[in-house]
Amino acid sequence: MRFSAIAPLALAVAPSLVSAAGTLGFALGTKNADGSCKGQSDYEADFDAISAASGSTLVRGYSASDCNASLSIMPAAKNKGFKVVLGIWPDVQESFDADMAAITAVAGKYADNIYAVTVGSETLYRGNFTGQELSDKIKTVKTMLNGVTSTNIKVGTADSWNKFADGTGDAVIGTADIIMVNAFAFWQAQGLDNATKTYFDDIMQAFGHIQSVAGGVDKAPELWNGETGWPTDGGSDYGAAKAGTANAQSYFAEAICGMLAWNVNLFYFEAFDEPWKPNSIGDDGKPADEKHWGAMTSTRGTKFSLKC
């Protein structure tokens, strides 16, 4: 997610969020460093590295059918004691159907290792769906999952913080069991001196709006920070936000550990570098290297401490 406007509101932390430490998970890709598809043994090696470095036993993906991910990641998760958030990419019907089929194929056998299913990743931010259209897709997924498993698997979505703060996603709030709010101070061109404040402010604006629309904290869906992170050495700068391993380490220690200390569950983007990725074009029109956002290297080596 790239969003360059900074909300002017002061940071307001909801008292209901302050208690025990939150849960840390990691976004995880479906491909090896060379671009080949991961198999079960690759995911098991991923899980071993993530657990050893951070203590986390939770990952999220984006498309359950990409590289036949669900068929490999779920037995690996069961073997290693991990839970997985499986993703549906609903932008076109073909990918929606493929991902739904991939999830229903494993939902019965591995329900205990499926933490949730997300329908879409920043589809509201990209303008692919209205809130109501996305809500309808979430309802469809719930109905289909109910037909293949008696386990109540949570279904929701993940989107940019501003699309929940500004009301774009209001129609989803009454439908989703879980909502993941993405927030990157980096893509708001914030230097480290203001990154943590911006990040906290974004999350609390989105969470506060969702809770208000839901009618209270106890009536809101389960809320997570779905993505946040910082590129390490080799990544591209974005305005005042400078890539670098030392900066990523500082962001993790201050922002990530700080958010976890406020009892907010979050996913760090991402677990490992992905050198196979092509450059993308940022909102500023400049090429952006997204190969070096990993908390660890593509060979699963640690870059800095991932324990708070």
Rosetta blueprint (number, residue, H / E / L):
1 M L
2 R L
3 F L
4 S L
5 A L
6 I L
7 A L
8 P L
9 L L
10 A L
11 L L
12 A L
13 V L
14 A L
15 P H
16 S H
17 L H
18 V L
19 S L
20 A L
21 A L
22 G L
23 T L
24 L E
25 G E
26 F E
27 A E
28 L L
29 G L
30 T L
31 K E
32 N L
33 A L
34 D L
35 G L
36 S L
37 C E
38 K L
39 G L
40 Q H
41 S H
42 D H
43 Y H
44 E H
45 A H
46 D H
47 F H
48 D H
49 A H
50 I H
51 S H
52 A H
53 A H
54 S H
55 G L
56 S L
57 T L
58 L E
59 V E
60 R E
61 G L
62 Y L
63 S L
64 A L
65 S L
66 D H
67 C H
68 N H
69 A H
70 S H
71 L H
72 S H
73 I H
74 M H
75 P H
76 A H
77 A H
78 K H
79 N H
80 K H
81 G L
82 F L
83 K E
84 V E
85 V E
86 L E
87 G E
88 I E
89 W L
90 P L
91 D L
92 V L
93 Q H
94 E H
95 S H
96 F H
97 D H
98 A H
99 D H
100 M H
101 A H
102 A H
103 I H
104 T H
105 A H
106 V H
107 A H
108 G H
109 K H
110 Y H
111 A H
112 D H
113 N H
114 I E
115 Y E
116 A E
117 V E
118 T E
119 V E
120 G E
121 S E
122 E L
123 T H
124 L H
125 Y H
126 R H
127 G L
128 N L
129 F L
130 T L
131 G H
132 Q H
133 E H
134 L H
135 S H
136 D H
137 K H
138 I H
139 K H
140 T H
141 V H
142 K H
143 T H
144 M H
145 L H
146 N H
147 G L
148 V L
149 T L
150 S L
151 T L
152 N L
153 I L
154 K E
155 V E
156 G E
157 T E
158 A E
159 D E
160 S E
161 W H
162 N H
163 K H
164 F H
165 A H
166 D L
167 G L
168 T L
169 G L
170 D H
171 A H
172 V H
173 I H
174 G L
175 T L
176 A L
177 D L
178 I E
179 I E
180 M E
181 V E
182 N E
183 A L
184 F L
185 A L
186 F H
187 W H
188 Q H
189 A L
190 Q L
191 G L
192 L H
193 D H
194 N H
195 A H
196 T H
197 K H
198 T H
199 Y H
200 F H
201 D H
202 D H
203 I H
204 M H
205 Q H
206 A H
207 F H
208 G H
209 H H
210 I H
211 Q H
212 S H
213 V H
214 A H
215 G L
216 G L
217 V H
218 D H
219 K H
220 A L
221 P L
222 E E
223 L E
224 W E
225 N E
226 G E
227 E E
228 T E
229 G L
230 W L
231 P L
232 T L
233 D L
234 G L
235 G L
236 S L
237 D L
238 Y E
239 G L
240 A L
241 A E
242 K L
243 A L
244 G L
245 T H
246 A H
247 N H
248 A H
249 Q H
250 S H
251 Y H
252 F H
253 A H
254 E H
255 A H
256 I H
257 C H
258 G H
259 M H
260 L H
261 A H
262 W L
263 N L
264 V L
265 N L
266 L E
267 F E
268 Y E
269 F L
270 E L
271 A L
272 F E
273 D L
274 E L
275 P L
276 W L
277 K L
278 P L
279 N L
280 S E
281 I E
282 G L
283 D L
284 D L
285 G L
286 K L
287 P E
288 A E
289 D L
290 E L
291 K L
292 H L
293 W L
294 G L
295 A L
296 M E
297 T L
298 S L
299 T L
300 R L
301 G L
302 T E
303 K L
304 F L
305 S L
306 L L
307 K L
308 C L
